[in-house]
């Protein structure tokens, strides 16, 4: 019999980046010097003080066996201490905190833990594709919440029909936001918590970029700071972007203990937890959140932002400087949509940016640049793009 894949895969939206990816590969194969702003992956190594702790932990035989599903207690305690230090949020490291193999894993497993077939998940668009795909894999129905420039890239909560809210079991939020770079104010979080309590659904706040802020006055908030949030929310924090640890795969979820227990039950049947030595390195990272190396990471992205944003605005793009994340969400010059704009930059300047439509239809007038390119290469890219007539 010929192989037939599962029907659920046919419900996934098309991969909108494939055309740009093919063009990029072809350009590289032809010998072009491609400058890639598409990858959301830090371009600098993990700080040495974290690597040194890993080097110690990896030689400890106690770390060579299966780890506890919920995570090493030292890591959970460090995460709880970090939440208290950073946001003034108190969680029980035993019941209110769960170690993840990266936040993407937690996002993928969460709908399986909380959604029954036919239940609704509120999904931001443009947004991280995992929210939508994980909902579909769990048999849920995604309801798209448009993030528009006119509404500061926050979902219009009043526009969600009551009938949808009555069927909702899960809402995904992501601030600071990928791809828009938007930051959510506390009054927005307060409205979300009140809405979830009123309609009896859970909020998943995906917050991997809270520490990539550019000014101390703009430090992003945690939704767990809102009174009553622990009744209806969990929040995911990742070490990937803050500490240049994307390949290490380490994160944690905090908040409602019943939701975390359900997520932990799914994980207990699907994975064996993260390597304990990596978790001990994570302890060093979290306890070193104010280390000069970490402050330097933020300073580097700010320098790059302050070079790229004004240059794009002079070319005919429209960009508001992001207050957090390492993404620049640029409205395309007049007359261009995201695919034609990205294709022209690649074809004529060998510069890669991500078409915003790949994150959802509301992104069709935008392209995303990542600030993970060295300043000299950024200057080279700007010089090439300036030559284009938009």
C-alpha positions as CSV (number, residue, x, y, z in Angstrom):
1,X,0.0,0.0,0.0
2,X,1.2,3.5,-0.7
3,X,2.0,5.5,2.4
4,X,-0.7,8.1,3.4
5,X,0.3,10.6,6.1
6,X,-2.1,11.6,8.9
7,X,-5.0,13.9,7.9
8,X,-4.1,16.4,10.6
9,X,-1.0,17.4,8.6
10,X,-3.3,18.6,5.8
11,X,-4.8,21.1,8.2
12,X,-1.5,23.0,8.6
13,X,-1.2,26.2,6.6
14,X,1.3,26.2,3.7
15,X,4.9,27.0,4.5
16,X,5.1,30.6,3.2
17,X,8.9,30.9,3.5
18,X,9.7,28.2,1.0
19,X,10.0,30.5,-2.0
20,X,12.5,32.8,-0.2
21,X,14.3,29.8,1.2
22,X,14.8,28.3,-2.3
23,X,16.0,31.7,-3.6
24,X,18.4,32.0,-0.8
25,X,19.9,28.5,-1.4
26,X,20.1,29.3,-5.1
27,X,21.9,32.6,-4.5
28,X,24.4,30.9,-2.2
29,X,25.0,28.1,-4.6
30,X,25.7,30.7,-7.4
31,X,28.4,32.2,-5.3
32,X,26.6,35.3,-4.1
33,X,27.6,36.9,-0.8
34,X,24.2,36.5,1.0
35,X,23.6,38.6,4.2
36,X,20.9,36.8,6.2
37,X,18.6,38.8,8.6
38,X,16.1,36.0,8.6
39,X,17.4,33.7,11.4
40,X,16.2,34.4,14.9
41,X,19.3,32.9,16.5
42,X,21.9,34.8,18.5
43,X,25.1,35.1,16.5
44,X,27.4,35.3,19.6
45,X,28.4,32.3,21.8
46,X,27.0,31.3,25.1
47,X,28.7,33.4,27.9
48,X,31.8,31.7,29.4
49,X,30.4,31.6,33.0
50,X,27.6,29.4,31.8
51,X,29.8,27.1,29.8
52,X,32.2,26.7,32.8
53,X,29.4,25.5,35.0
54,X,28.3,23.0,32.3
55,X,31.9,21.8,32.2
56,X,31.8,21.0,35.9
57,X,28.3,19.4,35.8
58,X,29.0,17.2,32.9
59,X,31.7,15.3,34.8
60,X,29.4,14.6,37.8
61,X,28.1,11.0,37.5
62,X,24.9,11.9,39.3
63,X,23.9,13.9,36.2
64,X,24.4,10.9,33.8
65,X,21.1,9.1,34.6
66,X,17.5,10.0,33.6
67,X,16.6,13.4,35.1
68,X,13.4,13.9,37.0
69,X,10.5,14.7,34.6
70,X,9.7,18.0,36.5
71,X,13.3,19.1,36.4
72,X,16.2,19.3,38.8
73,X,15.2,21.1,42.1
74,X,18.2,23.4,42.0
75,X,17.1,24.7,38.6
76,X,13.4,25.1,39.6
77,X,14.5,27.0,42.8
78,X,16.8,29.3,40.7
79,X,13.9,29.9,38.3
80,X,11.6,30.8,41.2
81,X,14.2,33.1,42.7
82,X,14.6,34.8,39.3
83,X,10.9,35.4,38.9
84,X,10.9,37.0,42.4
85,X,14.0,39.1,41.6
86,X,12.9,40.2,38.2
87,X,9.1,40.6,38.5
88,X,8.3,40.3,42.2
89,X,6.4,37.2,41.4
90,X,6.2,34.3,44.0
91,X,5.9,30.7,42.9
92,X,6.3,27.4,44.6
93,X,9.3,25.7,42.9
94,X,7.7,22.3,43.6
95,X,4.1,22.7,42.4
96,X,4.2,26.1,40.5
97,X,7.2,25.5,38.2
98,X,8.1,22.9,35.6
99,X,11.3,22.5,33.6
100,X,10.9,22.3,29.8
101,X,13.2,21.1,27.0
102,X,12.9,24.6,25.4
103,X,9.8,26.6,25.4
104,X,8.8,25.3,21.9
105,X,8.4,21.8,23.5
106,X,6.2,23.2,26.2
107,X,4.1,25.1,23.7
108,X,3.7,21.9,21.6
109,X,2.6,19.8,24.5
110,X,0.3,22.3,26.3
111,X,-2.7,22.0,24.0
112,X,-2.6,18.2,24.4
113,X,-2.9,18.8,28.2
114,X,-5.8,21.3,28.1
115,X,-7.7,21.0,24.9
116,X,-10.3,18.5,23.8
117,X,-11.3,18.0,20.2
118,X,-13.5,21.0,19.1
119,X,-12.3,23.3,21.8
120,X,-11.1,26.7,20.7
121,X,-7.6,28.2,21.2
122,X,-7.2,32.0,20.7
123,X,-4.1,32.4,18.5
124,X,-2.3,35.7,17.7
125,X,-1.6,36.4,14.0
126,X,1.0,37.3,12.9
127,X,2.6,35.0,15.4
128,X,4.8,32.0,16.2
129,X,3.5,29.2,14.0
130,X,3.7,26.6,16.9
131,X,0.6,28.1,18.5
132,X,-1.6,27.2,15.5
133,X,0.0,23.9,14.7
134,X,0.0,22.6,18.3
135,X,-3.7,23.4,18.6
136,X,-4.5,21.5,15.4
137,X,-2.4,18.5,16.5
138,X,-4.5,18.4,19.7
139,X,-7.8,18.5,17.7
140,X,-8.6,22.0,18.7
141,X,-9.9,24.9,16.6
142,X,-7.6,27.9,16.3
143,X,-9.4,31.3,16.3
144,X,-7.1,34.0,14.9
145,X,-6.7,37.2,16.8
146,X,-5.3,39.8,14.4
147,X,-2.4,42.0,15.6
148,X,-2.5,45.3,13.7
149,X,-0.4,48.3,13.6
150,X,-3.5,50.5,14.4
151,X,-3.9,48.6,17.7
152,X,-0.2,48.6,18.7
153,X,0.0,44.9,17.7
154,X,-2.3,43.9,20.6
155,X,-5.3,41.7,19.9
156,X,-8.7,43.5,20.1
157,X,-10.3,41.5,22.9
158,X,-13.6,43.2,22.4
159,X,-13.8,41.9,18.9
160,X,-13.8,38.2,19.9
161,X,-17.4,36.9,19.7
162,X,-19.0,35.8,22.9
163,X,-19.8,32.4,21.2
164,X,-16.1,31.9,20.6
165,X,-15.1,32.9,24.1
166,X,-17.6,30.4,25.5
167,X,-15.8,27.6,23.6
168,X,-12.3,28.8,24.4
169,X,-10.1,26.7,26.6
170,X,-6.7,28.3,25.8
171,X,-5.3,31.7,24.8
172,X,-1.8,32.2,23.5
173,X,-0.1,35.5,24.2
174,X,3.5,36.5,23.3
175,X,5.0,39.7,24.6
176,X,7.5,41.1,23.9
177,X,6.2,39.9,20.5
178,X,7.7,37.9,17.7
179,X,7.6,39.1,15.0
180,X,6.4,42.6,15.7
181,X,8.6,43.6,18.7
182,X,5.6,45.0,20.5
183,X,5.5,45.1,24.3
184,X,2.3,44.6,26.3
185,X,1.3,47.1,29.0
186,X,0.0,46.0,32.4
187,X,-3.6,47.1,31.7
188,X,-3.7,44.8,28.7
189,X,-2.6,41.9,30.8
190,X,-5.2,42.8,33.4
191,X,-8.0,42.7,30.8
192,X,-6.8,39.3,29.6
193,X,-6.8,37.9,33.1
194,X,-10.3,39.2,33.7
195,X,-11.5,37.8,30.4
196,X,-10.1,34.4,31.1
197,X,-11.6,34.3,34.6
198,X,-15.0,35.3,33.2
199,X,-15.0,32.7,30.4
200,X,-13.1,30.0,32.3
201,X,-10.1,29.5,30.0
202,X,-6.3,29.3,30.5
203,X,-3.8,31.8,29.3
204,X,-0.4,30.7,28.1
205,X,2.0,33.7,28.1
206,X,4.9,32.8,25.9
207,X,7.6,35.2,27.2
208,X,11.1,34.3,25.8
209,X,12.0,37.9,25.1
210,X,11.3,39.7,28.3
211,X,15.1,40.2,29.0
212,X,15.9,41.5,25.5
213,X,14.9,45.1,26.3
214,X,16.8,48.2,25.3
215,X,16.3,50.6,28.1
216,X,15.8,50.0,31.8
217,X,12.6,52.1,31.8
218,X,11.2,49.7,29.3
219,X,11.6,46.5,31.2
220,X,8.7,44.2,30.1
221,X,6.2,42.9,32.7
222,X,5.1,39.4,33.4
223,X,1.4,38.5,33.3
224,X,1.9,36.7,36.6
225,X,2.3,40.1,38.2
226,X,-1.5,40.7,37.8
227,X,-3.6,39.8,40.8
228,X,-5.5,36.6,40.1
229,X,-3.2,35.6,37.2
230,X,-2.0,32.4,39.0
231,X,-5.6,31.1,38.8
232,X,-5.8,31.3,35.0
233,X,-2.3,31.6,33.6
234,X,1.0,29.9,33.0
235,X,4.0,31.7,31.6
236,X,6.9,30.2,29.7
237,X,10.4,31.6,30.0
238,X,13.3,30.4,27.9
239,X,17.1,30.7,28.3
240,X,17.6,30.6,24.6
241,X,17.7,34.2,23.5
242,X,18.6,35.9,26.8
243,X,21.7,33.8,27.4
244,X,22.6,32.8,23.8
245,X,21.6,29.2,24.6
246,X,19.3,28.3,21.7
247,X,21.0,25.0,21.1
248,X,21.0,24.0,24.7
249,X,17.1,23.6,24.8
250,X,16.2,24.8,28.4
251,X,13.2,26.7,29.6
252,X,10.5,26.6,32.3
253,X,6.8,27.1,32.8
254,X,5.4,28.8,36.0
255,X,2.0,29.6,37.3
256,X,-1.2,27.6,37.8
257,X,-0.2,24.3,39.5
258,X,-3.1,22.3,38.0
259,X,-2.2,23.3,34.5
260,X,1.4,22.5,35.1
261,X,0.5,19.1,36.5
262,X,-1.5,18.4,33.4
263,X,1.4,19.5,31.2
264,X,3.8,17.5,33.3
265,X,1.7,14.4,32.8
266,X,1.9,14.8,29.0
267,X,5.6,15.3,29.2
268,X,6.0,12.3,31.4
269,X,4.5,10.2,28.7
270,X,6.4,11.9,25.8
271,X,9.9,12.8,27.0
272,X,12.4,12.1,29.7
273,X,13.3,15.6,30.8
274,X,16.3,17.7,30.0
275,X,19.9,16.5,30.7
276,X,20.6,17.4,34.3
277,X,24.0,19.0,33.5
278,X,22.3,21.5,31.2
279,X,19.9,22.4,34.0
280,X,22.8,23.1,36.4
281,X,24.3,25.3,33.7
282,X,20.9,27.0,33.7
283,X,21.2,27.7,37.4
284,X,24.4,29.6,36.7
285,X,22.6,31.5,33.9
286,X,19.6,32.5,36.0
287,X,21.7,33.5,39.0
288,X,23.9,35.5,36.6
289,X,21.0,37.5,35.0
290,X,22.7,40.8,35.9
291,X,26.2,39.6,34.8
292,X,28.1,42.1,32.5
293,X,28.0,39.5,29.7
294,X,24.2,39.5,29.8
295,X,24.0,43.3,29.9
296,X,26.4,43.4,27.0
297,X,24.1,41.2,24.9
298,X,21.3,43.7,25.3
299,X,23.7,46.6,24.5
300,X,24.8,44.9,21.3
301,X,21.3,44.5,20.0
302,X,20.5,48.1,20.8
303,X,23.5,49.3,18.9
304,X,22.4,47.3,15.9
305,X,18.8,48.4,16.2
306,X,19.9,52.1,16.2
307,X,21.9,51.5,13.0
308,X,19.3,49.5,11.0
309,X,16.0,51.3,11.9
310,X,16.9,54.8,10.7
311,X,18.5,53.4,7.6
312,X,15.3,51.5,6.7
313,X,13.2,54.5,7.3
314,X,15.3,56.6,4.9
315,X,14.8,53.9,2.2
316,X,11.0,54.1,2.3
317,X,10.2,51.4,4.9
318,X,8.2,52.5,7.9
319,X,9.7,51.2,11.2
320,X,9.0,52.2,14.8
321,X,12.1,51.3,16.9
322,X,11.3,48.1,18.9
323,X,11.5,48.4,22.7
324,X,12.4,44.7,23.1
325,X,13.2,41.5,21.2
326,X,15.9,41.4,18.5
327,X,13.4,41.8,15.7
328,X,12.7,44.8,13.5
329,X,9.2,44.7,12.0
330,X,9.3,46.9,8.9
331,X,6.3,48.0,6.9
332,X,7.2,47.6,3.2
333,X,7.6,50.6,0.9
334,X,4.5,51.7,-0.8
335,X,3.3,49.3,-3.6
336,X,5.0,46.2,-2.2
337,X,3.7,43.3,-0.2
338,X,6.0,41.1,2.0
339,X,6.7,38.4,-0.6
340,X,7.6,40.8,-3.5
341,X,9.6,43.1,-1.1
342,X,11.6,40.1,0.4
343,X,12.1,38.6,-3.1
344,X,13.5,41.8,-4.5
345,X,15.9,42.4,-1.6
346,X,17.2,38.9,-2.1
347,X,17.3,38.9,-6.0
348,X,18.9,42.4,-6.3
349,X,20.9,42.9,-3.1
350,X,21.5,39.3,-1.8
351,X,19.9,40.4,1.5
352,X,17.5,38.1,3.3
353,X,14.5,39.2,5.4
354,X,11.5,37.2,6.3
355,X,8.2,37.9,4.6
356,X,5.6,38.9,7.2
357,X,2.9,36.9,5.6
358,X,4.6,33.8,6.7
359,X,3.6,34.6,10.3
360,X,-0.1,35.2,9.3
361,X,-2.1,37.3,6.8
362,X,-2.0,40.5,8.9
363,X,1.8,40.5,8.2
364,X,1.5,40.7,4.4
365,X,2.7,44.4,4.3
366,X,5.7,43.7,6.6
367,X,9.1,42.1,6.6
368,X,11.0,41.0,9.6
369,X,14.7,41.7,10.1
370,X,16.7,39.9,12.9
371,X,19.4,41.9,14.7
372,X,21.6,38.9,14.7
373,X,24.0,40.3,12.1
374,X,27.4,41.9,12.8
375,X,27.6,45.7,12.4
376,X,30.0,45.5,9.5
377,X,27.8,43.1,7.7
378,X,24.7,45.2,8.5
379,X,26.4,48.3,7.1
380,X,27.2,46.3,3.9
381,X,23.6,45.2,3.6
382,X,22.4,48.8,4.1
383,X,24.7,50.0,1.4
384,X,23.3,47.4,-1.0
385,X,19.7,48.2,-0.2
386,X,20.2,51.9,-0.6
387,X,21.0,51.3,-4.2
388,X,17.5,49.9,-4.8
389,X,14.8,52.3,-6.0
390,X,11.5,51.4,-4.3
